[in-house]
């Protein structure tokens, strides 16, 4: 049962990461913890354009423009949620260094961070759905196949690592 829970948790985490990476690394600047994501450059280059997995789908210029517009439309909102998450995490780290334990502050900061994460997840899910509606059925199938291959590679890399 423990193995099943670990596998399920790993799968859910990987799925979230697979969806989140193309959308969040290019969303907006973060705090000191993500210096590589500042400005108009994300970890994978400029914010303009398409997520890496979309580039392999042979999109029409109209599809590319629609997807790019969707990403720009939500970039500010996602960036704001990332900032809230980063700020609450930074404040939590500062509280951990203090001489006193303030349960009310810690609870408020963790709830604030969790709410921002939930909001960002909702934004990402909506944006992903909207992008999938732009794709043809064949392109959706290819996107799903790419995602499966990526998940398989991730799972293969995870094998051999000790469980946390």
C-alpha positions in Angstrom: 0.0 0.0 0.0 2.9 2.3 0.8 4.4 1.7 -2.6 1.1 2.4 -4.3 0.7 5.7 -2.4 4.3 6.7 -3.3 3.7 5.8 -7.0 0.5 7.7 -7.1 2.1 10.7 -5.4 5.0 10.6 -7.8 2.6 10.4 -10.8 0.5 13.3 -9.6 3.6 15.4 -9.0 5.0 14.5 -12.4 1.7 15.3 -14.1 1.6 18.7 -12.3 5.1 19.4 -13.3 4.5 18.4 -16.9 1.6 20.9 -17.1 3.2 23.6 -15.0 6.6 23.8 -16.6 5.7 25.3 -20.0 3.3 27.7 -18.3 5.0 28.9 -15.2 8.7 29.1 -16.1 7.8 31.9 -18.5 5.0 33.5 -16.5 6.7 36.3 -14.6 9.7 37.1 -12.4 10.0 35.4 -9.0 12.0 36.2 -5.8 15.6 35.3 -5.0 14.8 31.6 -5.0 14.4 31.5 -8.8 17.0 33.9 -10.2 17.1 32.1 -13.5 13.4 33.0 -14.2 13.7 36.8 -14.0 12.7 39.3 -16.5 11.6 38.4 -20.0 13.7 35.2 -19.9 12.4 32.0 -18.4 14.5 28.9 -17.8 13.9 27.9 -21.4 14.2 31.3 -23.1 11.9 34.2 -23.7 8.3 34.3 -22.7 7.1 34.9 -26.2 6.1 32.0 -28.4 4.9 28.5 -27.6 5.7 25.9 -24.9 8.3 23.5 -26.0 5.9 20.6 -26.4 3.6 22.7 -28.6 6.5 23.5 -31.0 6.6 19.9 -32.2 2.9 19.8 -33.2 3.1 21.5 -36.6 0.7 24.3 -35.6 -0.8 26.7 -38.1 0.2 30.4 -37.7 -3.4 31.0 -36.5 -3.0 28.3 -33.8 0.3 29.7 -32.7 -1.1 33.2 -32.4 -4.1 32.0 -30.3 -1.9 29.9 -28.0 0.6 32.8 -27.6 -2.3 35.2 -26.8 -3.7 32.8 -24.2 -0.3 32.6 -22.5 0.1 36.4 -22.5 -3.4 36.8 -21.1 -2.7 34.8 -18.0 1.0 35.6 -17.5 0.4 38.5 -15.1 -2.2 36.5 -13.0 0.1 33.5 -12.8 3.1 35.7 -12.0 1.1 37.4 -9.2 0.3 34.0 -7.7 4.0 32.9 -8.0 5.0 36.1 -6.2 2.5 35.4 -3.3 3.8 31.8 -3.0 7.4 33.0 -3.0 6.7 35.8 -0.5 4.9 33.5 1.9 7.8 30.9 1.6 10.4 33.6 2.3 8.4 34.9 5.3 8.1 31.3 6.6 11.9 30.8 6.3 12.4 34.0 8.3 10.0 32.9 11.0 11.8 29.6 11.3 15.0 31.6 12.1 13.3 33.6 14.8 13.6 32.9 18.5 9.9 32.6 19.0 7.3 30.4 17.4 4.2 32.3 16.2 1.6 29.7 15.3 -0.9 32.2 14.1 1.6 33.8 11.6 2.8 30.4 10.4 -0.8 29.2 9.9 -1.7 32.4 8.0 1.4 32.2 5.8 0.9 28.5 4.9 -2.7 29.1 4.1 -1.8 32.1 2.0 0.7 30.1 0.1 -1.7 27.2 -0.4 -4.4 29.5 -1.7 -2.0 31.0 -4.2 -0.9 27.5 -5.3 -4.6 26.5 -5.7 -5.4 29.6 -7.7 -2.4 29.1 -9.9 -3.4 25.5 -10.5 -6.8 26.6 -11.5 -5.4 29.1 -13.9 -3.0 26.5 -15.4 -5.8 24.0 -15.8 -8.1 26.5 -17.5 -5.3 27.6 -19.8 -4.3 24.0 -20.7 -8.0 23.2 -21.5 -8.2 26.3 -23.7 -5.0 25.4 -25.5 -6.2 21.9 -26.1 -9.4 23.3 -27.7 -7.2 25.1 -30.3 -5.5 21.9 -31.3 -6.9 19.5 -33.9 -7.7 15.9 -32.7 -4.5 14.7 -34.3 -2.5 17.4 -32.6 -4.1 16.6 -29.2 -3.2 12.9 -29.7 0.4 13.8 -30.5 0.6 16.1 -27.5 -0.7 13.3 -25.3 1.9 10.9 -26.8 4.7 13.4 -26.1 3.5 13.8 -22.6 3.4 10.0 -22.1 7.0 9.7 -23.4 8.1 12.5 -21.1 6.5 10.8 -18.1 8.1 7.5 -19.0 11.5 9.1 -19.2 10.9 10.8 -15.9 9.8 7.6 -14.3 12.9 5.8 -15.6 15.1 8.5 -14.1 13.3 8.1 -10.8 13.9 4.4 -10.6 17.0 3.7 -8.6 16.6 6.7 -6.4 15.9 6.1 -2.8 12.3 6.8 -1.6 12.1 9.9 0.6 
